[in-house]
């Protein structure tokens, strides 16, 4: 609360929060649609490798052309316009910049941009959850050392889940489970960019007309994005990752508290305090009624008879015994809500979720039998999908992170469903993203349970 008031004060003082956006894709475009009409916000610059696409995105979301016709960052700062560039480093270094938004989706680029932003004293809002799942704990530590904020992106489901977890804990409730909804069927793990539109429920013509990236959308369907987002939540909240990976139970909203409780209480969870994703589709096919496809949830415990009676009196969705209750948000608006993170970081110096420890990892898993010498194509591709697991298990296995399973060649044949290890691929240890991830592993290696 009060963020709008603080922004209005900055507007009245003619001291706007100056923003740099890296990546003018879907998420970035949705933020830009709102940023131009938010008081106290000035988008100083936008960096994208394809400036023609960036201009088309700005036109599509309603920006007048004269708003992004500045010829330099200095001109943009003086006159209130926005400078377009293909040089992200120059944007991060631009005089007067307050907040960097990385919306690239490339984990290596996200790490590089964040570290550069910290060097320049900029806050970072990491839309690029792939980078956070790969090395978020170390990025958060580096931000703290630099005296700036490193934040998950409000509007995206991980930050909204963190908000619900924080709400529950601040109210004194023990969090039993937290997560999101999605479409899921077991066969989706073998989805490729060629099959994604059928599984996603879109036509190929619609996808082409709207410039939708099939590999990116395939990561939503094949289970990878769910694993990445739940890893970000686990690392930010201290909740645990399922040892067997996400099970995607097909659960309706009224049944969240009934099923998302410990096995000891006839629920589906290994123990209290887990992340889990619920499916809006039955595993054999067909829609789950009253589902949470677009939303997020938290399940929490009532520790006394008085609290459990209050749960009942105020109509909460509970399990049969009334010991557990659920709260949820049915929708999320991704980039349209990102301004919450921007204002929170710049005006309150608070993150809307940030990694605190290394609790969960997302490891590359073979979609099909893959021959020796095959080149992996990363998240949402044809070869592997990302499976969440506890960080200590990933470390013990030497698991290959999904964020680094791109452009590396297999040095042995692997079977469908097999977890890939660092030792299974040839990689360049000097690659900056790989080196940073290795530093993160060393710095945050969890103690064995």
N, C-alpha and C positions, 0 to 999 in steps of 0.2 A: 504494500500500500504506500501511497504518497509519491511514487515515482513520477507520476504525471505532474504533480505539484513541483517537484524538483526540476523537471525538464522545463516547465513553464517559467520558472525563475531564471534558468539559464537563457531561455529565449528572451526574456525581458532585459536581461543584462547584456545581451548580444555576445554571449560567450557560449556558443553551442558546443555540444560534444561532437568532436570530429571523428568520422568513421572512415575506415578503409575496408572495402569488400574485395576479397580475392575469390573469383569464381562467380560468373553471372549465369549459372545454370538455374535449375528449377528452384532450389532453396534460396539461392542468392536473389533471384528475381522476385520471389514472393516477399522477401524482406524489403527490397528496394521499392516495391509497390506501396508499402506502408511508411518507409522512412521519409519519403518526400512530403508526407502529410503529418509528420510527428513534430511537435514543437520542441525546440532545443536540440535538434539533431541536424548535423550537416554532413552529408556524404562527401568527403573531400575527394576521394578517388575510388575508382573501380579498376581492378586488374584482371585481365582475362587473356588467355593465349590467342583467342579468336575475337578480335575487336568488332568485326562485322556482326557476329552473333550477339555480342554484348550490346551493341546498338539496337539490334532487332529486339532483344529482350527488354530493353528500356522503353522502346516504342510500344511494345506489346503491353507493358504494365502501366502505361499512361504517363510516362515522363515527357514533358515538352522538350523538343530538340535543343533549345537554347540552354537548358539546364545542364547538358553534358557536352557543351561545346568549348569548355575552357581549354586553353592551350598549354597550361602548366599547372602544377600544384600551387605555385605562388599566386597565379591568377585566380584559381578556384578559391583559395583561402581569402583573398582580398574581396572578391565579388560574390562569393557564396555559391558558385557553381561546382561542377564535378568534372575532374580530369580523368579521361580514360587512358589506360596504358596496358601494354603487355608485359611490363616489368614489375613483378610483385615486390622485389627487393626495393625498388625505387619508391613504391607506394608506402611500404613499411617505414622507410627512412624519411618520408615527407615531413617537413616542419609543421608542428602543431597537431599531428595526429594523436588521438587518444586511444582508440580501440581498433584492433584488427580482427576482422571476421574471416576465418578460413572456411570456405564452402567448396573446396576443390574435390573432396572425396578421395584424394590420393594420399595414402598415409605418409609416404616419404616427403611429399611436398608439404603436408601439414606440419610435420616435425621441423622441417627446414624453416618454414615461415614463422612458426611459434618461437623457435630459438632466436631468430633474427629480431622478432618483435620484442622479446625480453631484453635483448641487447640494447634496444632503442627505448626501453621504458614504456612499451605499449601494453595495455591489457589485451588478452586474446579470448575471443569467443570461438570455440572449436566446434563448428558445425560438422567438421570432418571427424565423425565418430570412429572411423577406421583408424585414424592416427591415435585417438584416445585409447581404443582397445589395444593397440599395439604397444604404446609406451606412455599412457596417461599419467601413471604415478610419478615418473621421472619428470615429465613436462610440468606437472603441478609443483614439484619440488623446485625446479629451475625458476618458475614464475615467482614463488615465494622468496627465493634468494634474490631475485631482481626487484622485489617490492611491488609486483603487479599481480593482477588477477588472471587466473586461467579458469575458464568456465565452459561447461557443457552448454548446449544451445537450447534455450527455452522454446517451446513449440514442437521440438523433436521429442519423441517419447521418453528417452532416458532422463532428461531434465524434469519432465512432468512427473515421472515416477519418483525421482528423488524428492520432489516437492511433497508428494503424498506421504512418502516415508518420513520426511522431516515433520510434517503435520502430525502424524501418528505419534512419533516419539516425543515431540514437544508437548503433546497432550498427555503423556505418561503411559501410552500403550506400547506393548511389545509387538513388534512387527513380525508376523508369521510368514508372510509371502508378499511379493510385489512383482509386478511385471506389466505386460501389455497383451493386446489381442492381435491376431493376424490370421490370414488364410493359411491353412496347412493340410497337406495329406502326405503320407510317407513317400509316395512316388515323386513328390516335388523335389526331393533331394537330388534326383537325376535330371532336373530341368536344365536346359541350355538356352542360350540366347535365341535359338531357333524355335523352341517350344514355349517360350515364356508368355507370349501374348495369349495363347489359348488358355494356359493355366491362370493367367492374371485376369482373364475376362475382358480383354480388349482386342480389337481388330488390329491387324498389322497396318491397315490404312490409317486408322486413328493414330497409331503410334508414330508413323512417319509424318503425318500432318502436324503433329505436336512436338516433333523432334525429340521423342522419348528414346533414351539410351537403353537398348535391350539388355546389355550386360549389367547395367546398374539395377534395372527393374528385376532382372533374374536373381540378383542377390536377395531381394525381398522375398521371392518365392521359394528359393532352394534352401532356406533356413539360415543362410549366412548372416544376413542383416539382423535377424533375431538374436543370434549368438553374440554378435558384436555389441548390440545395444544392451543386452543383459550383462555382458562383461563390464561395460561402462558403468551400469547401475551397481553391480556387485562391488566394483572397485571404489565407487563413490560413497556407498552406504555401509559397507562391511557385511552385506548379505552374502550368502554362500551360493556357489554354482552347483547344480546337480552333478553328482559324480558320473552319472550315465548320460549326461547331456540333457537338453530340454526334451520333455516328453510331449509337449503341445496338446494337453488334454482338451477334448471338445466339450466346453463348459459354457452354459448360458450365464448371464449376469446374475440372476437370483441365486445361482448355485456356487458362486465363487467361494464363499466361506464354508460351504458344505464339503467341498472337495480339496481346496487348497489349504490343508492343515496336515499335521504329521500323520504318518502311517500308524503310529501308536494310538491315534484317536480316529482311526478308520478313514484317514485322508490319503492323499497321493504323494505327499512330500516325505523325503527321507528324514527330515527333522525340521524344527522351527527355524525360521529365518532364511528362506530360500528365494531365489529368483525363479520365475517360471513364465512361460508364454502360453496363453490359451488360444485354441483354434476356433475360428468362426465356422469351420466346416468339419463335418464328421469325417473320420479317417477313411471310411469306406465310400465317402461321397455324400453330398447333401448338406444343406445349410443347417447350422445350429440355431434354433429360435432364440430371439432376444440375445444376440451375441455381442461381443466386445471387439469386433474387427478393428475399429479405428481408435480404440481407447486404451486407457491405462487403469490400474487398480492397485489397492493395497488391502491385505487381510491382516487383522490385528486381534489381539486377545483381550478378553475381559477377565481381570484377575480376581475380582470379588463378586459375590452375589449381588451386591448393590449395583455395580457397573453393568453386570449382565442384565439386571432388571431394567436399567436405563436403556440398554440396547433394544430390549423388547418394547419398552414404552414409546421410544422414538422411532420405531419402525425400521430399524436397520436390517439389511439382509444378513441372516445369521445361519449357522449350522443348526442341526436338529436339537442339540443340547443347549444352544445359546451361548456357548463358550467363545465362539469366534464370530467376528463381524467383518463386513467388507465395505469399502468406500471406493468409488470409481469415477472416472471422467470418461464420457462416452466418445469424445472426439479430440483430435489434436489438429492444429492448423499450421504446423511446421513454420516456414519463414514468416508468415503473417504475424506470428507471436514473438519473433526473435528480438524485438525491441525491448522486451523485459530483461533479457540477458545483457544487452548493451547498456541500458540505463542502470541496472544493478551493479555492473562492473565499474562503470565510469563514475557514478554518483554515490554509491554506497561502498564501493570496493568489496563487493560480495559476489561470489559465484553462484549461479543457479545449478549447482552440482559440480563437483570436481573430485578427481581420484584422490583417495586418502591412503590406500594401500593396494597391494597386488593380490587380489582374491580370485580372479578368474582370467582365463585366457581363451582364445579362439584359435583352434588348430586346424590346419588343412586336412581334409578327409577326401579320399578318392571317390569320385562319382561312379566310375567304371573301372574295369581292369585297365591299367596304364602300362605301356611297355617301357623298358629301359630306353633312355634317350629322349623321352617325350618332354616337350617344353610346357611347363605349367602356365596357365593364363589367368590365375588369380581369382578374386572375388567375383561371383556371378558369371564365371566363364563356363567352358566345356569340360573341365578336368576335375576340379575340386570344389567342395563347399566347406564352410567354416563351422566347426562343432565346438560349443563351449565346454569347458571342463575346469575343475579347480586348478589354480595356478601351480600348486605344489605338484599336482599330477603331470601337468604339462612340462614342468621343469625336470621332473624325474624321467619322463619319456624322451626328453630332448625334442619336444613337439615343434614342428615348423609352423609359425604363426601364419594365419591366412593372409594377413597384410603384407607378407613378404613372399608369398607363393606365386609370384608373377615374374615371368622372364627367367626362371631358373629351371635347369634341366635335371630330370631324374637320372640317377646313376644306378638304379636297379628297377626291376618291374615291381609294381604294387597291385594288390587286389582291390576290387570295389569294396568300399567301406573301411579300408585300412587307414589308420592314422599315419600321417607322414611325419618324418623326423628331419631335423637338420642334416643328419647323416645320409638321408636319402637323395639329397640334391647337391649339385655343385653351385657354390655361391661365392661372392666376393666379400670377404670379411671386412674389407676397407670401405665398402659402400656406406655412406653416412647413416642411412636409415637402419641398416643391419648393425652397425657399430653402436648406435644409440640404443637400439633394442637390447643388445648384449649388455650395455651398461645398466639398463633398467633391470634386467634379470639379476645382475650381480648385486645391485643396490637394494632390491626389494624381494630377494629370494625368501619365500615364506617358509616358516619352520614347519617340518612335517608334523601332521596331527598324531 
